[in-house]
């Protein structure tokens, strides 16, 4: 599986992850239109078991898209606080849970954005994290900054002139 279209058609679960400031709303809206329920963890990560809220989200029935946070913490925790509240064992367990639910991780990138120092470090850290997690779950990388194909086929062109009736108002 290499494309978003393949992920949408083959997966029951998608976890959307990417750096701060990356546009997710368009992608999440498309996932809703394709039958996915969007879920987010409420509040901050649990202090004892930070992956628990995400495991609870994965227990929901049906097609599910989780607006991530686990990999975000793996990346930004060390960059901003010197350590992550999520361990690699927890992240790998989460990845396996996603895989068991017929899922994939969507790694969002933005080639159209000029990175500052923290953004460049974060992009490298996301790449390393997804390379590691790809050993346990499918990872699909999406460049949301560049032009890309739509998830679904384009709508047919309107067929004007096919209706011969006149419209009367009043």
GROMACS elastic network, one bead per residue, 0.5 to 0.9 nm:
[ bonds ]
;  ai    aj funct       b0    kb
    1     4     6  0.83994   500
    1     6     6  0.59245   500
    1     7     6  0.64878   500
    1    10     6  0.84190   500
    1   138     6  0.74077   500
    1   139     6  0.82680   500
    1   140     6  0.72352   500
    2     5     6  0.85801   500
    2     6     6  0.68313   500
    2     7     6  0.75936   500
    2   138     6  0.89241   500
    2   139     6  0.80814   500
    2   140     6  0.57196   500
    2   141     6  0.77445   500
    3     6     6  0.52588   500
    3     7     6  0.63217   500
    3     8     6  0.87133   500
    3   140     6  0.64076   500
    3   141     6  0.77962   500
    3   142     6  0.77956   500
    4     8     6  0.60553   500
    4     9     6  0.85214   500
    4   106     6  0.81500   500
    4   140     6  0.69451   500
    4   141     6  0.83073   500
    4   142     6  0.72935   500
    4   150     6  0.88266   500
    4   151     6  0.65222   500
    5     8     6  0.52017   500
    5     9     6  0.61996   500
    5    10     6  0.85400   500
    5   149     6  0.88386   500
    5   150     6  0.80582   500
    5   151     6  0.51531   500
    5   152     6  0.71562   500
    6     9     6  0.51751   500
    6    10     6  0.58745   500
    6    11     6  0.80792   500
    6   151     6  0.89342   500
    7    10     6  0.52396   500
    7    11     6  0.54234   500
    7    12     6  0.87239   500
    7    13     6  0.89605   500
    7    14     6  0.78143   500
    7   103     6  0.81706   500
    7   104     6  0.70982   500
    7   106     6  0.86922   500
    7   140     6  0.75520   500
    8    11     6  0.57505   500
    8    12     6  0.78628   500
    8    13     6  0.87377   500
    8    14     6  0.80609   500
    8    31     6  0.76539   500
    8    34     6  0.74955   500
    8    36     6  0.88533   500
    8   151     6  0.77805   500
    9    12     6  0.84146   500
    9    34     6  0.89044   500
   10   102     6  0.79468   500
   10   103     6  0.83524   500
   11    14     6  0.68933   500
   11    63     6  0.79578   500
   11   101     6  0.83167   500
   11   102     6  0.53769   500
   11   103     6  0.50284   500
   11   104     6  0.68134   500
   12    36     6  0.81740   500
   12    62     6  0.70336   500
   12    64     6  0.63246   500
   12    65     6  0.83725   500
   12   101     6  0.66836   500
   12   102     6  0.54064   500
   12   103     6  0.56605   500
   12   104     6  0.85772   500
   13    36     6  0.81744   500
   13    58     6  0.80524   500
   13    62     6  0.84608   500
   13    63     6  0.58482   500
   13    65     6  0.56903   500
   13    66     6  0.77466   500
   13    98     6  0.67611   500
   13    99     6  0.83293   500
   13   101     6  0.63312   500
   13   102     6  0.61402   500
   13   104     6  0.64375   500
   13   105     6  0.85127   500
   14    36     6  0.86593   500
   14    63     6  0.83965   500
   14    64     6  0.64013   500
   14    66     6  0.62663   500
   14    67     6  0.86049   500
   14    98     6  0.78332   500
   14   102     6  0.87805   500
   14   103     6  0.54526   500
   14   104     6  0.51239   500
   14   105     6  0.57387   500
   14   106     6  0.66481   500
   15    64     6  0.83627   500
   15    65     6  0.56169   500
   15    67     6  0.60490   500
   15    68     6  0.57563   500
   15    98     6  0.79345   500
   15   103     6  0.77707   500
   15   104     6  0.64665   500
   15   106     6  0.58302   500
   15   107     6  0.85146   500
   16    24     6  0.81889   500
   16    28     6  0.84900   500
   16    65     6  0.71199   500
   16    66     6  0.61016   500
   16    67     6  0.50162   500
   16    68     6  0.52753   500
   16    69     6  0.86465   500
   16   104     6  0.89238   500
   16   105     6  0.62173   500
   16   107     6  0.65494   500
   16   108     6  0.72457   500
   17    66     6  0.87797   500
   17    67     6  0.67799   500
   17    68     6  0.50776   500
   17    69     6  0.69563   500
   17    70     6  0.83861   500
   17    71     6  0.67984   500
   17    72     6  0.68332   500
   17   105     6  0.72587   500
   17   106     6  0.60607   500
   17   107     6  0.53708   500
   17   108     6  0.60508   500
   17   126     6  0.89332   500
   18    21     6  0.86751   500
   18    22     6  0.67989   500
   18    24     6  0.87244   500
   18    68     6  0.81665   500
   18    69     6  0.89546   500
   18    71     6  0.81332   500
   18    72     6  0.69082   500
   18   106     6  0.81589   500
   18   107     6  0.57676   500
   18   109     6  0.64688   500
   18   123     6  0.84154   500
   18   126     6  0.73617   500
   19    22     6  0.59767   500
   19    72     6  0.70770   500
   19    75     6  0.86595   500
   19    76     6  0.87553   500
   19   108     6  0.74433   500
   19   109     6  0.74367   500
   19   110     6  0.89063   500
   19   119     6  0.74743   500
   19   122     6  0.67673   500
   19   123     6  0.69177   500
   19   126     6  0.77159   500
   20    23     6  0.88220   500
   20    72     6  0.84566   500
   20   119     6  0.80967   500
   20   122     6  0.88883   500
   21    24     6  0.87765   500
   22   108     6  0.75446   500
   22   109     6  0.74125   500
   22   110     6  0.68635   500
   22   113     6  0.89557   500
   22   144     6  0.77480   500
   22   145     6  0.83960   500
   23    26     6  0.71296   500
   23    27     6  0.80051   500
   23   108     6  0.87620   500
   23   110     6  0.85934   500
   23   144     6  0.70241   500
   23   145     6  0.82403   500
   24    27     6  0.53603   500
   24    28     6  0.60517   500
   24    29     6  0.85514   500
   24    67     6  0.86646   500
   24   108     6  0.83227   500
   24   144     6  0.81571   500
   25    28     6  0.50884   500
   25    29     6  0.60178   500
   25    30     6  0.85950   500
   26    29     6  0.51232   500
   26    30     6  0.62733   500
   26    31     6  0.86960   500
   27    30     6  0.51229   500
   27    31     6  0.62523   500
   27    32     6  0.87470   500
   27   144     6  0.84066   500
   27   151     6  0.89333   500
   28    31     6  0.50132   500
   28    32     6  0.62989   500
   28    33     6  0.87270   500
   28    36     6  0.87874   500
   28    38     6  0.71900   500
   28    65     6  0.79362   500
   28    67     6  0.82084   500
   29    32     6  0.51150   500
   29    33     6  0.63491   500
   29    34     6  0.87265   500
   29    38     6  0.88998   500
   30    33     6  0.50029   500
   30    34     6  0.62741   500
   30    35     6  0.89159   500
   30    36     6  0.88420   500
   30   150     6  0.88179   500
   30   151     6  0.71957   500
   30   152     6  0.86444   500
   31    35     6  0.65402   500
   31    36     6  0.54134   500
   31    37     6  0.78470   500
   31    38     6  0.78957   500
   31    65     6  0.73608   500
   31   151     6  0.85066   500
   32    35     6  0.52347   500
   32    37     6  0.60658   500
   32    38     6  0.68925   500
   32    65     6  0.84640   500
   33    36     6  0.72878   500
   34   151     6  0.85897   500
   34   152     6  0.83049   500
   35    62     6  0.89104   500
   35    63     6  0.66312   500
   35    64     6  0.84102   500
   36    62     6  0.77801   500
   36    64     6  0.50034   500
   36    65     6  0.58554   500
   37    62     6  0.78403   500
   37    63     6  0.61873   500
   37    65     6  0.59101   500
   37    66     6  0.83029   500
   38    63     6  0.89335   500
   38    64     6  0.61424   500
   38    66     6  0.58253   500
   38    67     6  0.70034   500
   39    57     6  0.69388   500
   39    64     6  0.72250   500
   39    65     6  0.62371   500
   39    67     6  0.62448   500
   39    68     6  0.88991   500
   40    54     6  0.82560   500
   40    57     6  0.78248   500
   40    65     6  0.86933   500
   40    66     6  0.58062   500
   40    67     6  0.52676   500
   40    68     6  0.70518   500
   40    69     6  0.85290   500
   41    44     6  0.79333   500
   41    45     6  0.81972   500
   41    53     6  0.60260   500
   41    54     6  0.64799   500
   41    57     6  0.74488   500
   41    66     6  0.82228   500
   41    67     6  0.79218   500
   41    68     6  0.79851   500
   41    69     6  0.78907   500
   42    45     6  0.84358   500
   42    53     6  0.78977   500
   43    46     6  0.86929   500
   44    47     6  0.85011   500
   44    50     6  0.85814   500
   45    48     6  0.87357   500
   45    49     6  0.78724   500
   45    51     6  0.74434   500
   45    52     6  0.85209   500
   45    53     6  0.76722   500
   45    69     6  0.85266   500
   45    70     6  0.87362   500
   45    73     6  0.89989   500
   45    85     6  0.81115   500
   45    86     6  0.89300   500
   46    49     6  0.54314   500
   46    51     6  0.74057   500
   46    52     6  0.71782   500
   46    53     6  0.74432   500
   47    50     6  0.60393   500
   47    85     6  0.78198   500
   48    52     6  0.89827   500
   48    85     6  0.89442   500
   49    52     6  0.55923   500
   49    53     6  0.84619   500
   49    85     6  0.88747   500
   49    86     6  0.82496   500
   49    90     6  0.86283   500
   50    53     6  0.70752   500
   50    54     6  0.81870   500
   50    70     6  0.79952   500
   50    85     6  0.69600   500
   50    86     6  0.62425   500
   50    90     6  0.83179   500
   51    54     6  0.53388   500
   51    55     6  0.62932   500
   51    56     6  0.87541   500
   51    70     6  0.69898   500
   51    86     6  0.74139   500
   51    90     6  0.67204   500
   51    91     6  0.77354   500
   51    93     6  0.89950   500
   51    94     6  0.71359   500
   52    55     6  0.50927   500
   52    56     6  0.62064   500
   52    57     6  0.86672   500
   53    56     6  0.50622   500
   53    57     6  0.62814   500
   53    58     6  0.88072   500
   54    58     6  0.62962   500
   54    59     6  0.88069   500
   54    66     6  0.81975   500
   54    68     6  0.84049   500
   54    69     6  0.85409   500
   54    70     6  0.81214   500
   54    94     6  0.79265   500
   55    58     6  0.50661   500
   55    59     6  0.65582   500
   55    94     6  0.71998   500
   55    97     6  0.76299   500
   55    98     6  0.89325   500
   56    59     6  0.52206   500
   56    60     6  0.73973   500
   57    60     6  0.58090   500
   57    64     6  0.86218   500
   57    66     6  0.76321   500
   58    61     6  0.80509   500
   58    64     6  0.76418   500
   58    66     6  0.81957   500
   58    97     6  0.78526   500
   58    98     6  0.74529   500
   58   101     6  0.77523   500
   60    63     6  0.86154   500
   60    64     6  0.75779   500
   61    64     6  0.77274   500
   64   103     6  0.89636   500
   65    68     6  0.88372   500
   66    69     6  0.88409   500
   68    71     6  0.71824   500
   68    72     6  0.72370   500
   69    73     6  0.61229   500
   69    74     6  0.86961   500
   70    73     6  0.52812   500
   70    74     6  0.64708   500
   70    75     6  0.89044   500
   70    86     6  0.69379   500
   70    90     6  0.89102   500
   70    91     6  0.67664   500
   70    94     6  0.83403   500
   71    75     6  0.62613   500
   71    76     6  0.85702   500
   71    86     6  0.84051   500
   71    91     6  0.72954   500
   71   126     6  0.75477   500
   71   129     6  0.72667   500
   71   130     6  0.83503   500
   72    75     6  0.52321   500
   72    76     6  0.59402   500
   72    77     6  0.78546   500
   72   126     6  0.79902   500
   73    76     6  0.52523   500
   73    77     6  0.50800   500
   73    78     6  0.81603   500
   73    84     6  0.60602   500
   73    85     6  0.69267   500
   73    86     6  0.65869   500
   74    77     6  0.58073   500
   74    78     6  0.71028   500
   74    83     6  0.83366   500
   74    84     6  0.54636   500
   74    85     6  0.75853   500
   74    86     6  0.61568   500
   74    87     6  0.76411   500
   74    88     6  0.79758   500
   74    91     6  0.81643   500
   74   125     6  0.84094   500
   74   126     6  0.84188   500
   74   129     6  0.77166   500
   75    78     6  0.63305   500
   75    79     6  0.67364   500
   75    80     6  0.89975   500
   75    84     6  0.76361   500
   75   121     6  0.89202   500
   75   122     6  0.62021   500
   75   123     6  0.87228   500
   75   125     6  0.57212   500
   75   126     6  0.62550   500
   75   129     6  0.77400   500
   76    80     6  0.57670   500
   76    81     6  0.78169   500
   76    82     6  0.88678   500
   76    83     6  0.85922   500
   76    84     6  0.75385   500
   76   122     6  0.69358   500
   76   125     6  0.86396   500
   77    80     6  0.54769   500
   77    81     6  0.53770   500
   77    82     6  0.63632   500
   77    83     6  0.52007   500
   77    85     6  0.68784   500
   77    86     6  0.84691   500
   78    81     6  0.54489   500
   78    84     6  0.54269   500
   79    82     6  0.59362   500
   79    83     6  0.76300   500
   79    84     6  0.87982   500
   79   118     6  0.77562   500
   79   121     6  0.80623   500
   79   122     6  0.76681   500
   80    83     6  0.79660   500
   81    84     6  0.75606   500
   83    86     6  0.87874   500
   84    87     6  0.68345   500
   86    89     6  0.82596   500
   86    90     6  0.62964   500
   86    91     6  0.67407   500
   87    90     6  0.51997   500
   87    91     6  0.62983   500
   87    92     6  0.86517   500
   88    92     6  0.59891   500
   88    93     6  0.84241   500
   89    92     6  0.51498   500
   89    93     6  0.61102   500
   89    94     6  0.85603   500
   90    93     6  0.50520   500
   90    94     6  0.61162   500
   90    95     6  0.86105   500
   91    94     6  0.50215   500
   91    95     6  0.61836   500
   91    96     6  0.86636   500
   91   133     6  0.79059   500
   92    96     6  0.62081   500
   92    97     6  0.85898   500
   92   132     6  0.86092   500
   92   133     6  0.64292   500
   92   136     6  0.70266   500
   92   137     6  0.89187   500
   93    96     6  0.51041   500
   93    97     6  0.62089   500
   93    98     6  0.87240   500
   93   136     6  0.87557   500
   94    98     6  0.62927   500
   94    99     6  0.86748   500
   95    98     6  0.51102   500
   95    99     6  0.62610   500
   95   100     6  0.86676   500
   95   103     6  0.89265   500
   95   104     6  0.83725   500
   95   105     6  0.80635   500
   95   133     6  0.65247   500
   95   134     6  0.84451   500
   95   136     6  0.60961   500
   95   137     6  0.56778   500
   95   138     6  0.88432   500
   96   100     6  0.60851   500
   96   101     6  0.86072   500
   96   133     6  0.88420   500
   96   136     6  0.57191   500
   96   137     6  0.62041   500
   97   100     6  0.50598   500
   97   101     6  0.63563   500
   97   102     6  0.89439   500
   97   103     6  0.84825   500
   97   137     6  0.87313   500
   98   101     6  0.51609   500
   98   102     6  0.66936   500
   98   103     6  0.50250   500
   98   104     6  0.65461   500
   98   105     6  0.79543   500
   98   137     6  0.70233   500
   99   102     6  0.51648   500
   99   104     6  0.64498   500
   99   105     6  0.89587   500
   99   136     6  0.72373   500
   99   137     6  0.51260   500
   99   138     6  0.72618   500
  100   103     6  0.70689   500
  100   137     6  0.87196   500
  101   104     6  0.89283   500
  103   137     6  0.74670   500
  103   138     6  0.73151   500
  104   137     6  0.60607   500
  104   139     6  0.56504   500
  104   140     6  0.70800   500
  105   130     6  0.83938   500
  105   133     6  0.88471   500
  105   134     6  0.85433   500
  105   137     6  0.71919   500
  105   138     6  0.62742   500
  105   140     6  0.62119   500
  105   141     6  0.83487   500
  106   138     6  0.86899   500
  106   139     6  0.59587   500
  106   141     6  0.58523   500
  106   142     6  0.68505   500
  107   126     6  0.80962   500
  107   127     6  0.85408   500
  107   130     6  0.73748   500
  107   139     6  0.67449   500
  107   140     6  0.59662   500
  107   142     6  0.60094   500
  107   143     6  0.84386   500
  108   140     6  0.85195   500
  108   141     6  0.59612   500
  108   143     6  0.59505   500
  108   144     6  0.65050   500
  109   123     6  0.78132   500
  109   141     6  0.71697   500
  109   142     6  0.60041   500
  109   144     6  0.60721   500
  109   145     6  0.72075   500
  110   113     6  0.57932   500
  110   114     6  0.89114   500
  110   142     6  0.82296   500
  110   143     6  0.51762   500
  110   144     6  0.53250   500
  110   146     6  0.69966   500
  111   114     6  0.79112   500
  111   143     6  0.64347   500
  111   144     6  0.77166   500
  111   145     6  0.54270   500
  111   146     6  0.63074   500
  112   143     6  0.86915   500
  112   144     6  0.83804   500
  112   146     6  0.61473   500
  113   145     6  0.70349   500
  114   119     6  0.87934   500
  115   118     6  0.76981   500
  115   119     6  0.51504   500
  115   120     6  0.55231   500
  115   123     6  0.87997   500
  116   119     6  0.52168   500
  116   120     6  0.61371   500
  116   121     6  0.86888   500
  117   120     6  0.52556   500
  117   121     6  0.63088   500
  117   122     6  0.86088   500
  118   121     6  0.51043   500
  118   122     6  0.60001   500
  118   123     6  0.85346   500
  119   123     6  0.60254   500
  119   124     6  0.86298   500
  120   123     6  0.50942   500
  120   124     6  0.63384   500
  120   125     6  0.86303   500
  121   124     6  0.52241   500
  121   125     6  0.61760   500
  121   126     6  0.86402   500
  122   126     6  0.60223   500
  122   127     6  0.85175   500
  123   126     6  0.51212   500
  123   127     6  0.62193   500
  123   128     6  0.87526   500
  124   127     6  0.50883   500
  124   128     6  0.63253   500
  124   129     6  0.86628   500
  125   128     6  0.51108   500
  125   129     6  0.60881   500
  125   130     6  0.85754   500
  126   129     6  0.50309   500
  126   130     6  0.60406   500
  126   131     6  0.84685   500
  127   130     6  0.53059   500
  127   131     6  0.61324   500
  127   132     6  0.87082   500
  128   131     6  0.51516   500
  128   132     6  0.63315   500
  128   133     6  0.87022   500
  129   132     6  0.52376   500
  129   133     6  0.61610   500
  129   134     6  0.85203   500
  130   134     6  0.57967   500
  130   135     6  0.88405   500
  130   139     6  0.69205   500
  131   134     6  0.52191   500
  131   135     6  0.72672   500
  131   139     6  0.82968   500
  132   135     6  0.58973   500
  132   136     6  0.79773   500
  133   136     6  0.54829   500
  133   137     6  0.62780   500
  133   138     6  0.81725   500
  133   139     6  0.77688   500
  134   137     6  0.50914   500
  134   138     6  0.55681   500
  134   139     6  0.55874   500
  135   138     6  0.78362   500
  142   145     6  0.88902   500
  142   148     6  0.87628   500
  143   146     6  0.58266   500
  143   147     6  0.81020   500
  143   148     6  0.77616   500
  144   147     6  0.75215   500
  144   148     6  0.76717   500
  145   148     6  0.87066   500
  149   152     6  0.84076   500
  149   153     6  0.88153   500
  150   153     6  0.67273   500
  150   154     6  0.72527   500
  151   154     6  0.88583   500
  152   155     6  0.86424   500
  153   156     6  0.87509   500
  154   157     6  0.87444   500
  155   158     6  0.86431   500
  156   159     6  0.85543   500
  159   162     6  0.62660   500
  159   163     6  0.88956   500
  160   163     6  0.74296   500
  161   164     6  0.67992   500
  163   166     6  0.85157   500
